[in-house]
Every structure is written in structure tokens, then in C-alpha cells.
Amino acid sequence: MGSKDISLYVLKMVVADLGSEFFTKDVSEDSRMTKAHFDLTDHSHYHAFVGKALSEYQGELGIRKIGYHQKRGSIWKKSM
């Protein structure tokens, strides 16, 4: 169980609908993410799994990490 269990397809949909800057939890708390990953959402590291997947797929998602917010996770910026 981990970041490899996060769907790139769903990540792409969610990130596409967010603004130019967003937090990890904006992605992980999106209803499409929680529905697609219902078996992971109760895991204590669910948000970290999503953050790691964002990091691993940042090239495909067209994003880059620009900072960190203690309560909402990393801050991401779209590069496209």
C-alpha cells in the first residue's frame, strides 16, 4: 500500500480542475480521489501517499513543488 496505488488518471482529472497553485490536501480531499481510493483513505498515511504520487508524477501532471504548508501539505504550481 502506498503512492503506487494512487491512480494517475484520477490525479490528472483533479489537478486539471484546480487553480494554478494548490495544496496536496486540495487533491487528496477531492471527492473523486476519495471515491477512487476508498480503500486507502482510512490509512494514516493517505495524504502522504497522494503527496508522493504528485511528486513522482509531476512531469506527467505538469506541476512542481514550490513550498510546504504544515496543515495542507506541499504547495504545488502548474508549470503549463
C-alpha positions as CSV (number, residue, x, y, z in Angstrom):
1,M,0.0,0.0,0.0
2,G,1.4,3.3,-1.0
3,S,1.8,6.0,-3.7
4,K,1.8,3.4,-6.5
5,D,-1.8,2.6,-5.5
6,I,-2.8,6.2,-6.4
7,S,-4.4,6.4,-9.9
8,L,-2.6,8.7,-12.3
9,Y,-5.8,9.0,-14.3
10,V,-7.7,10.4,-11.3
11,L,-4.8,12.6,-10.3
12,K,-4.8,14.2,-13.8
13,M,-8.5,14.9,-13.6
14,V,-8.3,16.5,-10.2
15,V,-5.2,18.6,-10.9
16,A,-6.6,19.8,-14.2
17,D,-9.6,21.3,-12.3
18,L,-7.5,23.1,-9.7
19,G,-6.2,26.6,-9.9
20,S,-2.6,27.4,-10.8
21,E,-1.4,26.8,-7.2
22,F,-2.8,24.2,-4.8
23,F,-2.0,22.1,-1.8
24,T,-1.7,18.4,-1.5
25,K,-4.8,18.1,0.5
26,D,-6.8,20.0,-2.2
27,V,-6.1,16.9,-4.2
28,S,-6.4,14.2,-1.6
29,E,-9.6,15.6,-0.2
30,D,-11.3,15.9,-3.6
31,S,-14.4,13.6,-3.8
32,R,-13.1,12.0,-7.0
33,M,-9.9,11.0,-5.1
34,T,-11.7,9.7,-2.1
35,K,-14.1,7.7,-4.2
36,A,-11.4,6.2,-6.4
37,H,-9.2,5.4,-3.4
38,F,-11.8,4.5,-0.8
39,D,-9.6,1.6,0.4
40,L,-6.7,4.0,1.2
41,T,-8.5,7.0,2.7
42,D,-8.6,5.5,6.2
43,H,-4.9,4.8,6.2
44,S,-2.9,7.1,8.4
45,H,-0.6,8.0,5.5
46,Y,-3.2,8.5,2.8
47,H,-2.4,12.2,2.3
48,A,1.3,11.3,2.2
49,F,0.6,8.7,-0.5
50,V,-1.1,11.4,-2.6
51,G,1.8,13.8,-2.0
52,K,4.3,11.2,-3.0
53,A,2.3,10.4,-6.1
54,L,2.1,14.1,-7.0
55,S,5.9,14.2,-6.7
56,E,6.5,11.1,-8.7
57,Y,4.2,12.1,-11.5
58,Q,4.9,15.8,-11.5
59,G,6.3,15.7,-15.1
60,E,3.1,14.0,-16.4
61,L,0.9,16.3,-14.4
62,G,2.8,19.5,-15.4
63,I,3.4,20.6,-11.8
64,R,6.2,21.4,-9.5
65,K,6.6,21.8,-5.7
66,I,7.1,25.3,-4.6
67,G,6.7,25.1,-0.9
68,Y,5.2,23.4,2.1
69,H,2.3,24.3,4.4
70,Q,2.2,22.4,7.7
71,K,-1.6,21.7,7.7
72,R,-2.4,21.4,4.0
73,G,0.8,19.6,2.7
74,S,3.1,20.7,-0.1
75,I,2.2,23.7,-2.3
76,W,2.2,22.9,-6.0
77,K,2.3,25.1,-9.0
78,K,1.2,24.2,-12.6
79,S,4.1,24.8,-15.0
80,M,1.9,24.7,-18.1
